[in-house]
Amino acid sequence: MAAPAVDFDYLESFAAGDMSVVTEVLAIFQRQAEAWLTALDNPGVGWRDLVHLIKGSANGIGATGLGELAGRAEFADPAMAPQVKAALVEVLAEIEGYLTRIGGG
């Protein structure tokens, strides 16, 4: 079985168990991810800034796999955009499932 894309225990611990903070942070991530998905469809001039932002945000919520991939992409070219996008979509699916399970989605 593959490891989860998001370590929600990490995020819950970081938020000191305050589930309102957890859901707010995840909602912010989801809103930002909408713009990132669009940008990943046509990466270009801002590639390094885009994947750097994704890296930091992903690591902040416990999505370390996406964070590591985005970190590698930072030093590569935009040809990695489909990989980053696929990992981001996976993270978003896990977030949606998590929020549904906890009644916040």
Backbone as CSV, one residue per row, in Angstrom:
resi,resn,N_x,N_y,N_z,CA_x,CA_y,CA_z,C_x,C_y,C_z
1,MET,0.846,-1.188,0.000,0.000,0.000,0.000,0.886,1.243,0.000
2,ALA,0.566,2.189,-0.850,1.348,3.416,-0.950,1.114,4.295,0.276
3,ALA,2.134,5.049,0.594,2.012,5.991,1.718,1.016,7.081,1.339
4,PRO,0.306,7.610,2.326,-0.632,8.699,2.027,0.115,9.931,1.505
5,ALA,-0.564,10.700,0.675,0.039,11.910,0.106,0.138,13.029,1.140
6,VAL,-0.690,12.960,2.178,-0.702,14.003,3.207,-0.670,13.340,4.583
7,ASP,0.202,13.834,5.433,0.279,13.365,6.819,-0.595,14.289,7.674
8,PHE,-1.868,13.922,7.778,-2.801,14.770,8.517,-2.487,14.803,10.003
9,ASP,-1.865,13.758,10.532,-1.454,13.770,11.941,-0.454,14.900,12.185
10,TYR,0.456,15.094,11.230,1.435,16.182,11.340,0.701,17.521,11.418
11,LEU,-0.232,17.720,10.492,-0.950,18.989,10.449,-1.763,19.204,11.716
12,GLU,-2.439,18.161,12.181,-3.225,18.284,13.409,-2.328,18.609,14.599
13,SER,-1.165,17.986,14.645,-0.217,18.255,15.724,0.297,19.684,15.647
14,PHE,0.624,20.124,14.438,1.132,21.477,14.233,0.092,22.512,14.664
15,ALA,-1.190,22.176,14.455,-2.280,23.088,14.830,-2.730,22.856,16.272
16,ALA,-1.965,22.076,17.017,-2.266,21.772,18.421,-3.665,21.192,18.584
17,GLY,-4.091,20.399,17.581,-5.386,19.741,17.671,-6.583,20.630,17.407
18,ASP,-6.351,21.890,17.071,-7.454,22.813,16.798,-7.961,22.556,15.378
19,MET,-9.053,21.814,15.280,-9.551,21.396,13.977,-10.053,22.560,13.135
20,SER,-10.446,23.657,13.758,-10.848,24.820,12.956,-9.637,25.394,12.225
21,VAL,-8.486,25.356,12.876,-7.254,25.809,12.219,-6.894,24.848,11.086
22,VAL,-6.991,23.557,11.343,-6.678,22.552,10.319,-7.550,22.766,9.092
23,THR,-8.855,22.900,9.289,-9.742,23.054,8.135,-9.504,24.376,7.408
24,GLU,-9.176,25.418,8.155,-8.889,26.706,7.518,-7.613,26.634,6.676
25,VAL,-6.583,26.009,7.220,-5.315,25.867,6.488,-5.530,25.041,5.219
26,LEU,-6.288,23.972,5.334,-6.544,23.134,4.161,-7.386,23.865,3.123
27,ALA,-8.333,24.675,3.561,-9.143,25.461,2.630,-8.277,26.469,1.880
28,ILE,-7.355,27.091,2.582,-6.439,28.036,1.937,-5.579,27.305,0.907
29,PHE,-5.067,26.136,1.278,-4.258,25.335,0.355,-5.075,24.989,-0.891
30,GLN,-6.315,24.566,-0.693,-7.163,24.205,-1.831,-7.382,25.396,-2.766
31,ARG,-7.643,26.569,-2.210,-7.861,27.762,-3.042,-6.604,28.112,-3.829
32,GLN,-5.457,28.061,-3.163,-4.200,28.363,-3.844,-3.920,27.335,-4.935
33,ALA,-4.239,26.078,-4.654,-3.956,24.997,-5.592,-4.716,25.178,-6.902
34,GLU,-5.879,25.810,-6.869,-6.621,26.066,-8.106,-5.768,26.886,-9.076
35,ALA,-5.120,27.907,-8.564,-4.260,28.743,-9.407,-3.013,27.974,-9.844
36,TRP,-2.467,27.167,-8.939,-1.275,26.392,-9.284,-1.570,25.405,-10.403
37,LEU,-2.739,24.762,-10.359,-3.101,23.800,-11.405,-3.152,24.481,-12.761
38,THR,-3.718,25.662,-12.804,-3.774,26.421,-14.056,-2.371,26.788,-14.521
39,ALA,-1.550,27.247,-13.608,-0.176,27.632,-13.955,0.642,26.429,-14.422
40,LEU,0.384,25.257,-13.853,1.120,24.058,-14.248,0.735,23.584,-15.646
41,ASP,-0.428,24.010,-16.127,-0.831,23.665,-17.493,0.008,24.402,-18.530
42,ASN,0.556,25.535,-18.140,1.328,26.345,-19.072,2.513,26.983,-18.347
43,PRO,3.418,26.141,-17.822,4.546,26.689,-17.053,5.503,27.444,-17.971
44,GLY,6.153,28.381,-17.398,7.083,29.175,-18.199,7.975,30.012,-17.323
45,VAL,7.897,31.298,-17.532,8.797,32.250,-16.890,8.839,32.106,-15.373
46,GLY,7.716,31.927,-14.732,7.687,31.863,-13.267,7.804,30.457,-12.715
47,TRP,8.348,29.522,-13.486,8.423,28.112,-13.090,9.051,27.917,-11.714
48,ARG,10.236,28.425,-11.515,10.937,28.201,-10.240,10.168,28.795,-9.053
49,ASP,9.615,29.971,-9.232,8.824,30.586,-8.159,7.577,29.757,-7.863
50,LEU,6.928,29.266,-8.911,5.722,28.459,-8.746,6.008,27.194,-7.950
51,VAL,7.013,26.432,-8.368,7.272,25.171,-7.672,7.867,25.410,-6.282
52,HIS,8.556,26.521,-6.103,9.048,26.862,-4.767,7.861,27.123,-3.830
53,LEU,6.875,27.836,-4.313,5.680,28.114,-3.523,4.921,26.826,-3.205
54,ILE,4.787,25.967,-4.204,4.112,24.684,-3.980,4.879,23.865,-2.947
55,LYS,6.202,23.857,-3.068,7.044,23.102,-2.123,6.789,23.540,-0.689
56,GLY,6.851,24.819,-0.433,6.673,25.322,0.921,5.280,25.068,1.459
57,SER,4.287,25.294,0.632,2.906,25.083,1.057,2.628,23.612,1.318
58,ALA,3.125,22.752,0.440,2.924,21.308,0.608,3.582,20.823,1.900
59,ASN,4.806,21.225,2.126,5.500,20.805,3.349,4.777,21.326,4.590
60,GLY,4.189,22.500,4.480,3.479,23.098,5.607,2.253,22.320,6.039
61,ILE,1.625,21.600,5.102,0.437,20.825,5.475,0.747,19.349,5.690
62,GLY,1.997,18.962,5.494,2.360,17.558,5.679,2.338,16.737,4.408
63,ALA,2.297,17.400,3.263,2.333,16.714,1.967,3.788,16.672,1.488
64,THR,4.613,15.927,2.215,6.053,15.964,1.971,6.455,15.365,0.628
65,GLY,5.702,14.390,0.131,6.022,13.831,-1.184,5.917,14.891,-2.263
66,LEU,4.834,15.659,-2.238,4.669,16.769,-3.181,5.747,17.816,-2.942
67,GLY,6.038,18.090,-1.687,7.074,19.071,-1.364,8.434,18.669,-1.912
68,GLU,8.773,17.389,-1.769,10.065,16.907,-2.282,10.106,16.959,-3.801
69,LEU,9.017,16.565,-4.443,8.959,16.615,-5.905,9.084,18.057,-6.396
70,ALA,8.358,18.967,-5.778,8.436,20.378,-6.164,9.838,20.932,-5.907
71,GLY,10.481,20.462,-4.846,11.852,20.886,-4.564,12.818,20.448,-5.657
72,ARG,12.643,19.226,-6.152,13.478,18.761,-7.274,13.155,19.551,-8.537
73,ALA,11.878,19.844,-8.731,11.451,20.576,-9.921,12.007,21.995,-9.939
74,GLU,12.257,22.523,-8.763,12.814,23.878,-8.659,14.137,24.001,-9.405
75,PHE,14.867,22.902,-9.466,16.182,22.919,-10.092,16.174,22.193,-11.429
76,ALA,14.986,21.968,-11.957,14.825,21.323,-13.249,14.067,22.291,-14.155
77,ASP,13.601,21.751,-15.255,12.860,22.622,-16.159,11.363,22.312,-16.101
78,PRO,10.565,23.125,-16.765,9.113,22.951,-16.714,8.600,21.623,-17.278
79,ALA,9.464,20.809,-17.828,9.031,19.493,-18.307,8.522,18.634,-17.152
80,MET,8.844,19.008,-15.926,8.359,18.275,-14.747,6.947,18.686,-14.348
81,ALA,6.370,19.661,-15.031,5.043,20.161,-14.662,3.985,19.058,-14.587
82,PRO,3.919,18.120,-15.531,2.897,17.074,-15.414,3.046,16.217,-14.150
83,GLN,4.270,15.937,-13.740,4.498,15.171,-12.509,4.030,15.956,-11.291
84,VAL,4.383,17.217,-11.247,3.989,18.065,-10.115,2.473,18.185,-10.074
85,LYS,1.864,18.372,-11.237,0.409,18.504,-11.289,-0.263,17.221,-10.809
86,ALA,0.216,16.074,-11.238,-0.379,14.799,-10.814,-0.276,14.623,-9.303
87,ALA,0.874,14.982,-8.736,1.048,14.866,-7.287,0.131,15.846,-6.552
88,LEU,-0.038,17.033,-7.101,-0.920,18.028,-6.493,-2.374,17.554,-6.538
89,VAL,-2.777,16.976,-7.640,-4.138,16.444,-7.759,-4.365,15.339,-6.727
90,GLU,-3.368,14.491,-6.525,-3.469,13.429,-5.522,-3.627,14.012,-4.116
91,VAL,-2.845,15.030,-3.808,-2.939,15.696,-2.503,-4.333,16.299,-2.321
92,LEU,-4.831,16.964,-3.349,-6.157,17.586,-3.253,-7.251,16.538,-3.037
93,ALA,-7.126,15.392,-3.671,-8.105,14.316,-3.478,-8.072,13.817,-2.038
94,GLU,-6.880,13.668,-1.483,-6.771,13.231,-0.083,-7.333,14.277,0.866
95,ILE,-7.091,15.538,0.576,-7.634,16.609,1.419,-9.153,16.557,1.391
96,GLU,-9.722,16.402,0.212,-11.177,16.346,0.088,-11.745,15.175,0.893
97,GLY,-11.117,14.024,0.792,-11.560,12.855,1.556,-11.438,13.065,3.056
98,TYR,-10.341,13.663,3.478,-10.122,13.959,4.895,-11.174,14.906,5.421
99,LEU,-11.414,15.993,4.675,-12.404,16.982,5.110,-13.799,16.361,5.179
100,THR,-14.104,15.473,4.265,-15.401,14.782,4.296,-15.493,13.915,5.541
101,ARG,-14.411,13.192,5.849,-14.403,12.308,7.026,-14.575,13.063,8.337
102,ILE,-13.969,14.263,8.412,-14.052,15.016,9.671,-15.249,15.977,9.687
103,GLY,-16.007,15.986,8.616,-17.175,16.853,8.551,-16.868,18.289,8.232
104,GLY,-15.704,18.522,7.618,-15.329,19.892,7.283,-15.320,20.153,5.803
105,GLY,-15.811,19.210,5.004,-15.751,19.386,3.549,-17.062,19.269,2.871
